[in-house]
Amino acid sequence: MPAGTPPAIVARLNEAGNAALKEPSIAARVRAEGGVVLGGSSAAFTDKLHVDNSKWARVIKEAGIERE
């Protein structure tokens, strides 16, 4: 969602997303596409993004990967 999205809207969309991930057919499709079904709070998702971004930024830097 864009920065500044009202917290009530973030919470409502998060609830809907978590509910969807509990549906067996949706969870199966996510897994079939190679995804991992996690769900959780939007704060936990934000934390996970920060951790992953830091990790991959370090890997890219150490490997000397550059944009073309």
N, CA, C and O atoms as a Tinker XYZ file with bonds, in Angstrom:
   272  protein
     1  N      0.831000   -1.176000    0.000000    73     2
     2  CA     0.000000    0.000000    0.000000    64     1     3
     3  C      0.877000    1.240000    0.000000    63     2     4     5
     4  O      2.018000    1.195000    0.460000    81     3
     5  N      0.361000    2.328000   -0.504000    73     3     6
     6  CA     1.137000    3.568000   -0.492000    64     5     7
     7  C      1.367000    4.060000    0.931000    63     6     8     9
     8  O      0.541000    3.848000    1.819000    81     7
     9  N      2.499000    4.719000    1.130000    73     7    10
    10  CA     2.762000    5.348000    2.426000    64     9    11
    11  C      1.626000    6.308000    2.730000    63    10    12    13
    12  O      1.109000    6.978000    1.836000    81    11
    13  N      1.250000    6.370000    3.979000    73    11    14
    14  CA     0.191000    7.281000    4.379000    64    13    15
    15  C     -1.204000    6.687000    4.311000    63    14    16    17
    16  O     -2.182000    7.366000    4.621000    81    15
    17  N     -1.307000    5.418000    3.908000    73    15    18
    18  CA    -2.620000    4.767000    3.896000    64    17    19
    19  C     -3.132000    4.741000    5.335000    63    18    20    21
    20  O     -2.395000    4.351000    6.240000    81    19
    21  N     -4.363000    5.144000    5.557000    73    19    22
    22  CA    -4.892000    5.161000    6.923000    64    21    23
    23  C     -4.786000    3.783000    7.599000    63    22    24    25
    24  O     -5.065000    2.756000    6.979000    81    23
    25  N     -4.381000    3.778000    8.873000    73    23    26
    26  CA    -4.217000    2.504000    9.595000    64    25    27
    27  C     -5.449000    1.609000    9.559000    63    26    28    29
    28  O     -5.312000    0.387000    9.502000    81    27
    29  N     -6.628000    2.176000    9.591000    73    27    30
    30  CA    -7.847000    1.350000    9.561000    64    29    31
    31  C     -7.955000    0.593000    8.249000    63    30    32    33
    32  O     -8.404000   -0.554000    8.229000    81    31
    33  N     -7.552000    1.217000    7.161000    73    31    34
    34  CA    -7.590000    0.547000    5.856000    64    33    35
    35  C     -6.521000   -0.535000    5.798000    63    34    36    37
    36  O     -6.772000   -1.630000    5.296000    81    35
    37  N     -5.331000   -0.235000    6.307000    73    35    38
    38  CA    -4.255000   -1.236000    6.359000    64    37    39
    39  C     -4.721000   -2.454000    7.153000    63    38    40    41
    40  O     -4.527000   -3.591000    6.724000    81    39
    41  N     -5.331000   -2.215000    8.302000    73    39    42
    42  CA    -5.796000   -3.314000    9.157000    64    41    43
    43  C     -6.862000   -4.141000    8.451000    63    42    44    45
    44  O     -6.849000   -5.370000    8.521000    81    43
    45  N     -7.779000   -3.468000    7.775000    73    43    46
    46  CA    -8.866000   -4.192000    7.097000    64    45    47
    47  C     -8.332000   -5.048000    5.954000    63    46    48    49
    48  O     -8.741000   -6.197000    5.789000    81    47
    49  N     -7.420000   -4.485000    5.166000    73    47    50
    50  CA    -6.832000   -5.262000    4.069000    64    49    51
    51  C     -5.985000   -6.412000    4.606000    63    50    52    53
    52  O     -5.960000   -7.492000    4.017000    81    51
    53  N     -5.297000   -6.189000    5.713000    73    51    54
    54  CA    -4.501000   -7.252000    6.322000    64    53    55
    55  C     -5.400000   -8.389000    6.786000    63    54    56    57
    56  O     -5.080000   -9.560000    6.581000    81    55
    57  N     -6.520000   -8.049000    7.410000    73    55    58
    58  CA    -7.476000   -9.075000    7.838000    64    57    59
    59  C     -7.982000   -9.881000    6.641000    63    58    60    61
    60  O     -8.066000  -11.108000    6.697000    81    59
    61  N     -8.314000   -9.180000    5.571000    73    59    62
    62  CA    -8.821000   -9.861000    4.376000    64    61    63
    63  C     -7.756000  -10.767000    3.770000    63    62    64    65
    64  O     -8.056000  -11.881000    3.343000    81    63
    65  N     -6.523000  -10.295000    3.733000    73    63    66
    66  CA    -5.429000  -11.110000    3.205000    64    65    67
    67  C     -5.192000  -12.353000    4.032000    63    66    68    69
    68  O     -5.009000  -13.444000    3.491000    81    67
    69  N     -5.197000  -12.188000    5.349000    73    67    70
    70  CA    -5.010000  -13.342000    6.229000    64    69    71
    71  C     -6.146000  -14.346000    6.081000    63    70    72    73
    72  O     -5.922000  -15.557000    6.076000    81    71
    73  N     -7.371000  -13.829000    5.959000    73    71    74
    74  CA    -8.519000  -14.732000    5.769000    64    73    75
    75  C     -8.388000  -15.494000    4.455000    63    74    76    77
    76  O     -8.670000  -16.691000    4.394000    81    75
    77  N     -7.963000  -14.799000    3.407000    73    75    78
    78  CA    -7.803000  -15.451000    2.109000    64    77    79
    79  C     -6.759000  -16.564000    2.180000    63    78    80    81
    80  O     -6.947000  -17.638000    1.610000    81    79
    81  N     -5.663000  -16.300000    2.880000    73    79    82
    82  CA    -4.594000  -17.302000    2.977000    64    81    83
    83  C     -5.016000  -18.539000    3.757000    63    82    84    85
    84  O     -4.371000  -19.582000    3.657000    81    83
    85  N     -6.090000  -18.435000    4.531000    73    83    86
    86  CA    -6.610000  -19.604000    5.258000    64    85    87
    87  C     -7.498000  -20.483000    4.394000    63    86    88    89
    88  O     -7.821000  -21.609000    4.771000    81    87
    89  N     -7.895000  -19.966000    3.226000    73    87    90
    90  CA    -8.711000  -20.762000    2.299000    64    89    91
    91  C     -7.816000  -21.806000    1.645000    63    90    92    93
    92  O     -6.813000  -21.453000    1.025000    81    91
    93  N     -8.163000  -23.087000    1.773000    73    91    94
    94  CA    -7.309000  -24.141000    1.223000    64    93    95
    95  C     -6.971000  -23.973000   -0.257000    63    94    96    97
    96  O     -5.835000  -24.220000   -0.661000    81    95
    97  N     -7.937000  -23.560000   -1.062000    73    95    98
    98  CA    -7.666000  -23.429000   -2.500000    64    97    99
    99  C     -6.666000  -22.304000   -2.779000    63    98   100   101
   100  O     -5.826000  -22.427000   -3.671000    81    99
   101  N     -6.753000  -21.235000   -2.035000    73    99   102
   102  CA    -5.814000  -20.123000   -2.229000    64   101   103
   103  C     -4.427000  -20.512000   -1.722000    63   102   104   105
   104  O     -3.424000  -20.261000   -2.389000    81   103
   105  N     -4.375000  -21.121000   -0.548000    73   103   106
   106  CA    -3.088000  -21.563000   -0.012000    64   105   107
   107  C     -2.415000  -22.551000   -0.959000    63   106   108   109
   108  O     -1.202000  -22.494000   -1.162000    81   107
   109  N     -3.199000  -23.455000   -1.536000    73   107   110
   110  CA    -2.645000  -24.438000   -2.469000    64   109   111
   111  C     -2.090000  -23.749000   -3.713000    63   110   112   113
   112  O     -1.041000  -24.139000   -4.227000    81   111
   113  N     -2.780000  -22.743000   -4.185000    73   111   114
   114  CA    -2.300000  -22.030000   -5.381000    64   113   115
   115  C     -1.014000  -21.272000   -5.081000    63   114   116   117
   116  O     -0.094000  -21.259000   -5.899000    81   115
   117  N     -0.948000  -20.646000   -3.921000    73   115   118
   118  CA     0.284000  -19.937000   -3.532000    64   117   119
   119  C      1.446000  -20.931000   -3.500000    63   118   120   121
   120  O      2.520000  -20.656000   -4.035000    81   119
   121  N      1.227000  -22.081000   -2.873000    73   119   122
   122  CA     2.287000  -23.101000   -2.793000    64   121   123
   123  C      2.658000  -23.626000   -4.179000    63   122   124   125
   124  O      3.834000  -23.855000   -4.462000    81   123
   125  N      1.657000  -23.818000   -5.043000    73   123   126
   126  CA     1.907000  -24.332000   -6.393000    64   125   127
   127  C      2.777000  -23.367000   -7.199000    63   126   128   129
   128  O      3.520000  -23.788000   -8.085000    81   127
   129  N      2.684000  -22.086000   -6.892000    73   127   130
   130  CA     3.489000  -21.076000   -7.587000    64   129   131
   131  C      4.844000  -20.872000   -6.917000    63   130   132   133
   132  O      5.606000  -19.986000   -7.304000    81   131
   133  N      5.142000  -21.696000   -5.908000    73   131   134
   134  CA     6.436000  -21.613000   -5.235000    64   133   135
   135  C      6.455000  -20.687000   -4.035000    63   134   136   137
   136  O      7.514000  -20.418000   -3.467000    81   135
   137  N      5.289000  -20.201000   -3.649000    73   135   138
   138  CA     5.203000  -19.284000   -2.516000    64   137   139
   139  C      5.107000  -20.023000   -1.192000    63   138   140   141
   140  O      4.920000  -21.239000   -1.141000    81   139
   141  N      5.240000  -19.259000   -0.139000    73   139   142
   142  CA     5.097000  -19.778000    1.214000    64   141   143
   143  C      3.941000  -19.029000    1.863000    63   142   144   145
   144  O      3.920000  -17.798000    1.861000    81   143
   145  N      2.995000  -19.750000    2.408000    73   143   146
   146  CA     1.834000  -19.145000    3.043000    64   145   147
   147  C      2.197000  -18.791000    4.480000    63   146   148   149
   148  O      2.442000  -19.670000    5.306000    81   147
   149  N      2.230000  -17.483000    4.770000    73   147   150
   150  CA     2.594000  -17.053000    6.108000    64   149   151
   151  C      1.463000  -16.318000    6.813000    63   150   152   153
   152  O      1.031000  -16.742000    7.884000    81   151
   153  N      0.981000  -15.236000    6.242000    73   151   154
   154  CA    -0.005000  -14.414000    6.930000    64   153   155
   155  C      0.666000  -13.672000    8.078000    63   154   156   157
   156  O      1.888000  -13.714000    8.219000    81   155
   157  N     -0.115000  -13.009000    8.880000    73   155   158
   158  CA     0.411000  -12.271000   10.023000    64   157   159
   159  C      0.067000  -10.796000    9.952000    63   158   160   161
   160  O     -0.740000  -10.366000    9.128000    81   159
   161  N      0.691000  -10.036000   10.828000    73   159   162
   162  CA     0.386000   -8.608000   10.911000    64   161   163
   163  C      1.135000   -7.816000    9.849000    63   162   164   165
   164  O      2.141000   -8.273000    9.307000    81   163
   165  N      0.631000   -6.632000    9.563000    73   163   166
   166  CA     1.321000   -5.776000    8.607000    64   165   167
   167  C      2.659000   -5.315000    9.181000    63   166   168   169
   168  O      3.614000   -5.111000    8.430000    81   167
   169  N      2.739000   -5.149000   10.495000    73   167   170
   170  CA     4.007000   -4.763000   11.128000    64   169   171
   171  C      5.046000   -5.873000   10.956000    63   170   172   173
   172  O      6.212000   -5.590000   10.684000    81   171
   173  N      4.635000   -7.118000   11.110000    73   171   174
   174  CA     5.563000   -8.240000   10.930000    64   173   175
   175  C      6.035000   -8.309000    9.479000    63   174   176   177
   176  O      7.198000   -8.617000    9.217000    81   175
   177  N      5.138000   -8.023000    8.539000    73   175   178
   178  CA     5.502000   -8.025000    7.127000    64   177   179
   179  C      6.517000   -6.923000    6.842000    63   178   180   181
   180  O      7.495000   -7.144000    6.128000    81   179
   181  N      6.283000   -5.744000    7.397000    73   179   182
   182  CA     7.217000   -4.630000    7.224000    64   181   183
   183  C      8.585000   -4.999000    7.780000    63   182   184   185
   184  O      9.606000   -4.744000    7.141000    81   183
   185  N      8.611000   -5.596000    8.961000    73   183   186
   186  CA     9.882000   -6.029000    9.566000    64   185   187
   187  C     10.588000   -7.038000    8.673000    63   186   188   189
   188  O     11.801000   -6.957000    8.484000    81   187
   189  N      9.840000   -7.988000    8.124000    73   187   190
   190  CA    10.418000   -9.007000    7.241000    64   189   191
   191  C     11.010000   -8.364000    5.990000    63   190   192   193
   192  O     12.085000   -8.765000    5.543000    81   191
   193  N     10.331000   -7.380000    5.424000    73   191   194
   194  CA    10.860000   -6.684000    4.255000    64   193   195
   195  C     12.177000   -5.983000    4.580000    63   194   196   197
   196  O     13.118000   -6.029000    3.788000    81   195
   197  N     12.246000   -5.339000    5.733000    73   195   198
   198  CA    13.476000   -4.652000    6.124000    64   197   199
   199  C     14.638000   -5.638000    6.294000    63   198   200   201
   200  O     15.759000   -5.371000    5.861000    81   199
   201  N     14.357000   -6.768000    6.925000    73   199   202
   202  CA    15.384000   -7.795000    7.120000    64   201   203
   203  C     15.852000   -8.334000    5.770000    63   202   204   205
   204  O     17.053000   -8.444000    5.521000    81   203
   205  N     14.897000   -8.670000    4.900000    73   203   206
   206  CA    15.255000   -9.205000    3.582000    64   205   207
   207  C     16.006000   -8.182000    2.741000    63   206   208   209
   208  O     16.982000   -8.529000    2.077000    81   207
   209  N     15.566000   -6.931000    2.760000    73   207   210
   210  CA    16.261000   -5.893000    1.987000    64   209   211
   211  C     17.694000   -5.723000    2.461000    63   210   212   213
   212  O     18.603000   -5.601000    1.641000    81   211
   213  N     17.910000   -5.714000    3.761000    73   211   214
   214  CA    19.264000   -5.586000    4.305000    64   213   215
   215  C     20.124000   -6.782000    3.900000    63   214   216   217
   216  O     21.276000   -6.624000    3.496000    81   215
   217  N     19.555000   -7.968000    4.014000    73   215   218
   218  CA    20.277000   -9.189000    3.667000    64   217   219
   219  C     20.716000   -9.166000    2.205000    63   218   220   221
   220  O     21.888000   -9.383000    1.900000    81   219
   221  N     19.770000   -8.904000    1.306000    73   219   222
   222  CA    20.091000   -8.966000   -0.110000    64   221   223
   223  C     20.955000   -7.799000   -0.561000    63   222   224   225
   224  O     21.740000   -7.941000   -1.499000    81   223
   225  N     20.826000   -6.656000    0.085000    73   223   226
   226  CA    21.715000   -5.532000   -0.234000    64   225   227
   227  C     23.159000   -5.914000    0.083000    63   226   228   229
   228  O     24.071000   -5.607000   -0.685000    81   227
   229  N     23.361000   -6.587000    1.220000    73   227   230
   230  CA    24.700000   -7.033000    1.612000    64   229   231
   231  C     25.235000   -8.071000    0.621000    63   230   232   233
   232  O     26.392000   -8.001000    0.206000    81   231
   233  N     24.391000   -9.029000    0.249000    73   231   234
   234  CA    24.804000  -10.072000   -0.696000    64   233   235
   235  C     25.209000   -9.447000   -2.032000    63   234   236   237
   236  O     26.240000   -9.804000   -2.602000    81   235
   237  N     24.400000   -8.520000   -2.521000    73   235   238
   238  CA    24.669000   -7.861000   -3.798000    64   237   239
   239  C     25.981000   -7.086000   -3.731000    63   238   240   241
   240  O     26.798000   -7.149000   -4.650000    81   239
   241  N     26.174000   -6.358000   -2.641000    73   239   242
   242  CA    27.395000   -5.562000   -2.481000    64   241   243
   243  C     28.616000   -6.488000   -2.413000    63   242   244   245
   244  O     29.606000   -6.249000   -3.105000    81   243
   245  N     28.557000   -7.528000   -1.597000    73   243   246
   246  CA    29.688000   -8.433000   -1.442000    64   245   247
   247  C     30.013000   -9.178000   -2.737000    63   246   248   249
   248  O     31.170000   -9.511000   -2.996000    81   247
   249  N     28.983000   -9.435000   -3.547000    73   247   250
   250  CA    29.192000  -10.138000   -4.822000    64   249   251
   251  C     29.641000   -9.188000   -5.933000    63   250   252   253
   252  O     30.022000   -9.627000   -7.018000    81   251
   253  N     29.594000   -7.893000   -5.656000    73   251   254
   254  CA    29.996000   -6.913000   -6.651000    64   253   255
   255  C     29.035000   -6.777000   -7.813000    63   254   256   257
   256  O     29.423000   -6.398000   -8.918000    81   255
   257  N     27.782000   -7.089000   -7.553000    73   255   258
   258  CA    26.768000   -6.998000   -8.602000    64   257   259
   259  C     26.401000   -5.535000   -8.801000    63   258   260   261
   260  O     26.182000   -4.795000   -7.842000    81   259
   261  N     26.337000   -5.135000  -10.072000    73   259   262
   262  CA    25.993000   -3.743000  -10.395000    64   261   263
   263  C     24.883000   -3.728000  -11.427000    63   262   264   265
   264  O     24.718000   -4.664000  -12.208000    81   263
   265  N     24.125000   -2.639000  -11.410000    73   263   266
   266  CA    23.085000   -2.456000  -12.424000    64   265   267
   267  C     23.707000   -2.165000  -13.760000    63   266   268   269
   268  O     24.779000   -1.566000  -13.845000    81   267
   269  N     23.028000   -2.592000  -14.809000    73   267   270
   270  CA    23.503000   -2.314000  -16.167000    64   269   271
   271  C     23.052000   -0.949000  -16.599000    63   270   272
   272  O     23.351000   -0.526000  -17.716000    81   271
